[in-house]
Amino acid sequence: METIQSKVSYTLKELSEKVGGIFVGNPDLLISGISRIEDAKSGDLVYVDQAKKIQDAEKSSVGVILCSEFKGEYRKSYLIVKNAKLAFAKLLALFHPAALFKPGIHPTAVIGSSAVISSKAMIGYHVVIEKNAVVGDNVVLSPFVYIGEDVQIGDGSFIHPHVSLLTGVKIGKNCIIHPGAVIGGEGFGYVSDENGHPLHIPQVGTVVLEDDVEVGANSTIDRATLGETRIGKGTKIDNLVQIGHNCEIGENCLIAAMVGFSGSVRIGKGTMIGGQAGFRDHIEIGENCIIAGGAEVWGNVKANSFVSGAPARPHSLHLKILASLEKLPEILKKSQDLRKKEK
């Protein structure tokens, strides 16, 4: 996989313009990287998210300190913004741009005769592309990727090594799929036959990822029994997430690692789900909810709710229950004392 790399550096003034901030210090100070306070050099920028860390940054060799406005004396060059974390994310992308890949098809790739591949795509070594697949402009297929029959991959999507996109899957534009993910595998559907043996229900639907979706390493998204499993635009899925058949995940959701969805779960847009949360089948979660890590969601959740616990309940109620459990030994002792007095 041949890449084109570029080294970048910016003046303090240029950085302030790119993130909409103000600067304190020499506008022509040249910054060539971002680092931790512990590793900072004179040409580096460091991000400080807590006021108490500013003193540590000022004692270092750092060139520029990125932070939100604070009350104090400025002893270094500063880049001051309203939302320092957001600016930090933008600057990281600025200093570490995605590698540019030269288009072309590696000679070890195996490609079906009816596959349609853009001349602007980059197909790495030992990639397999089955018949009738469509690969769009500026798509990168990393080594050992498998693309099944009738798969469609939208422009600008990046598929990391050892990803499997199985028959009929549709990937939108500018999606990122990390190593080892499997999209379009068989949904987990069985019914007992006359002898009580599990009989597999054929899973003949598909999976659709809308634009700007990101899927973490070794995550799995099962194809629908009928119809489609759909992941909404802009949703980001962490590593080791299982999404069952016929699930519908809304736009701009954030799903942390090791979350598990049973079949036919519907998640409203803008919902955030903590790690290791679990969802039973055929339930609906409203828009803009927060599902705490480790929650066991057994029923529907209304929009704008914050739930936690097992079973999941309103977070404030869950905290009260946890607090009352700490008093349980004292309550039991009082109860035992009362019984002794009654005797």
Backbone hydrogen bonds, N-H to C=O, Kabsch-Sander energy under -0.5 kcal/mol:
donor,donor_aa,acceptor,acceptor_aa,energy
4,I,100,L,-3.0
5,Q,3,T,-0.5
10,Y,31,I,-2.7
12,L,29,L,-1.5
13,K,27,P,-2.2
15,L,11,T,-2.3
16,S,12,L,-2.1
17,E,13,K,-1.8
18,K,14,E,-1.8
19,V,15,L,-1.5
20,G,16,S,-0.7
21,G,16,S,-2.3
22,I,80,I,-2.4
24,V,78,Y,-2.4
29,L,26,N,-1.7
31,I,10,Y,-3.6
32,S,43,G,-2.7
33,G,43,G,-0.9
35,S,45,L,-2.2
39,D,36,R,-0.7
40,A,36,R,-0.7
40,A,37,I,-1.0
44,D,41,K,-2.0
45,L,33,G,-1.8
46,V,64,V,-2.3
48,V,46,V,-0.5
48,V,66,L,-2.8
49,D,47,Y,-0.5
53,K,50,Q,-1.8
54,I,51,A,-1.5
57,A,53,K,-2.1
58,E,54,I,-2.6
59,K,55,Q,-1.4
60,S,56,D,-0.6
60,S,57,A,-0.9
61,S,40,A,-0.5
63,G,41,K,-0.9
63,G,44,D,-1.5
64,V,44,D,-1.8
65,I,77,S,-2.1
66,L,46,V,-3.4
66,L,64,V,-0.5
67,C,65,I,-0.5
67,C,79,L,-2.0
69,E,81,V,-0.5
72,G,70,F,-0.7
75,R,73,E,-0.8
77,S,63,G,-0.7
78,Y,24,V,-2.5
79,L,65,I,-2.7
80,I,22,I,-3.1
81,V,67,C,-1.8
81,V,79,L,-0.5
84,A,82,K,-0.6
87,A,83,N,-2.2
88,F,84,A,-2.5
89,A,85,K,-2.1
90,K,86,L,-2.1
91,L,87,A,-2.5
92,L,88,F,-2.4
93,A,89,A,-1.8
94,L,90,K,-1.6
95,F,91,L,-2.7
96,H,92,L,-1.8
100,L,4,I,-1.6
101,F,99,A,-0.5
102,K,2,E,-1.9
104,G,121,A,-2.5
106,H,123,I,-2.4
109,A,106,H,-2.0
110,V,127,V,-3.1
111,I,109,A,-0.6
112,G,129,I,-3.0
115,A,112,G,-1.6
116,V,133,A,-3.2
117,I,115,A,-0.6
118,S,135,V,-2.2
121,A,118,S,-1.5
122,M,139,V,-2.9
123,I,104,G,-3.2
123,I,121,A,-0.5
124,G,122,M,-0.6
124,G,141,L,-2.9
127,V,124,G,-1.1
128,V,145,V,-2.5
129,I,110,V,-3.0
130,E,147,I,-2.8
133,A,130,E,-1.3
134,V,151,V,-2.9
135,V,116,V,-2.9
136,G,153,I,-2.0
139,V,136,G,-1.2
140,V,157,S,-2.1
141,L,122,M,-2.9
141,L,139,V,-0.5
142,S,140,V,-0.7
142,S,159,I,-2.5
144,F,125,Y,-1.4
145,V,142,S,-1.2
146,Y,163,V,-2.6
147,I,128,V,-3.0
148,G,146,Y,-0.5
148,G,165,L,-3.4
150,D,131,K,-1.7
151,V,148,G,-1.4
152,Q,169,V,-2.3
153,I,134,V,-2.4
154,G,171,I,-2.2
154,G,172,G,-0.6
156,G,137,D,-2.7
157,S,154,G,-1.4
158,F,175,C,-2.9
159,I,140,V,-3.1
159,I,157,S,-0.5
160,H,158,F,-0.6
160,H,177,I,-2.9
162,H,143,P,-1.2
163,V,160,H,-1.0
164,S,181,A,-2.4
165,L,146,Y,-2.8
165,L,163,V,-0.5
166,L,164,S,-0.6
166,L,183,I,-2.6
168,G,149,E,-2.8
169,V,166,L,-1.9
170,K,207,V,-2.5
171,I,152,Q,-3.4
171,I,169,V,-0.5
172,G,209,L,-1.5
174,N,155,D,-2.3
175,C,172,G,-0.7
176,I,213,V,-2.1
177,I,158,F,-2.4
178,H,176,I,-0.5
178,H,215,V,-2.9
180,G,161,P,-1.3
181,A,178,H,-1.6
182,V,219,S,-2.2
183,I,164,S,-2.7
184,G,182,V,-0.5
184,G,221,I,-3.3
185,G,221,I,-0.7
189,G,187,G,-1.4
191,V,199,L,-2.2
193,D,197,H,-2.6
196,G,193,D,-2.1
199,L,191,V,-3.1
200,H,198,P,-0.5
201,I,189,G,-2.7
204,V,202,P,-0.8
204,V,225,T,-2.3
205,G,224,A,-2.7
206,T,227,G,-1.8
208,V,229,T,-3.0
209,L,170,K,-3.0
210,E,208,V,-0.6
210,E,231,I,-2.5
212,D,173,K,-2.9
213,V,210,E,-0.9
214,E,235,T,-2.1
215,V,176,I,-2.7
216,G,237,I,-0.9
216,G,238,D,-0.8
218,N,179,P,-1.5
219,S,216,G,-1.5
220,T,241,V,-2.8
221,I,182,V,-2.2
222,D,243,I,-2.8
223,R,185,G,-3.0
224,A,206,T,-1.3
229,T,206,T,-2.3
230,R,228,E,-0.5
230,R,247,C,-2.2
231,I,208,V,-2.6
232,G,249,I,-2.4
234,G,211,D,-2.1
235,T,232,G,-1.7
236,K,253,C,-2.8
237,I,214,E,-2.9
238,D,255,I,-2.7
240,L,217,A,-2.1
241,V,238,D,-0.5
242,Q,259,V,-2.4
243,I,220,T,-2.5
243,I,241,V,-0.5
244,G,242,Q,-0.5
244,G,261,F,-1.2
247,C,244,G,-1.4
248,E,265,V,-2.7
249,I,230,R,-2.8
250,G,248,E,-0.5
250,G,267,I,-1.8
252,N,233,K,-2.2
253,C,250,G,-0.7
254,L,271,T,-2.1
255,I,236,K,-2.4
256,A,254,L,-0.5
256,A,273,I,-2.6
258,M,239,N,-1.5
259,V,256,A,-0.9
260,G,277,A,-2.2
261,F,242,Q,-2.7
262,S,260,G,-0.5
262,S,279,F,-1.7
264,S,245,H,-2.4
265,V,262,S,-0.7
266,R,283,I,-2.4
267,I,248,E,-3.0
268,G,285,I,-2.0
268,G,286,G,-0.5
270,G,251,E,-2.7
271,T,268,G,-1.1
272,M,289,C,-2.6
273,I,254,L,-2.9
274,G,291,I,-3.4
276,Q,257,A,-1.7
277,A,274,G,-1.3
278,G,295,A,-2.8
279,F,260,G,-2.0
280,R,297,V,-2.3
282,H,263,G,-2.0
283,I,280,R,-0.5
285,I,266,R,-3.2
286,G,301,V,-2.5
288,N,269,K,-2.8
289,C,286,G,-0.6
290,I,305,S,-2.7
291,I,272,M,-2.9
292,A,290,I,-0.6
292,A,307,V,-2.7
294,G,275,G,-1.6
295,A,292,A,-1.8
296,E,309,G,-2.2
297,V,278,G,-3.1
297,V,295,A,-0.6
298,W,296,E,-0.8
301,V,284,E,-2.2
304,N,287,E,-3.0
305,S,302,K,-1.1
307,V,290,I,-2.4
308,S,313,R,-2.3
312,A,296,E,-3.0
313,R,308,S,-2.3
315,H,306,F,-3.0
318,H,314,P,-2.5
319,L,315,H,-2.3
320,K,316,S,-1.6
321,I,317,L,-2.3
322,L,318,H,-2.3
323,A,319,L,-2.3
324,S,320,K,-2.4
325,L,321,I,-1.8
326,E,322,L,-1.1
327,K,323,A,-0.6
327,K,324,S,-0.8
328,L,325,L,-1.1
331,I,327,K,-2.3
332,L,328,L,-2.8
333,K,329,P,-2.2
334,K,330,E,-2.2
335,S,331,I,-2.2
336,Q,332,L,-2.4
337,D,333,K,-2.5
338,L,334,K,-2.2
339,R,335,S,-1.9
340,K,336,Q,-2.0
341,K,337,D,-1.9
342,E,338,L,-2.0
343,K,339,R,-1.5
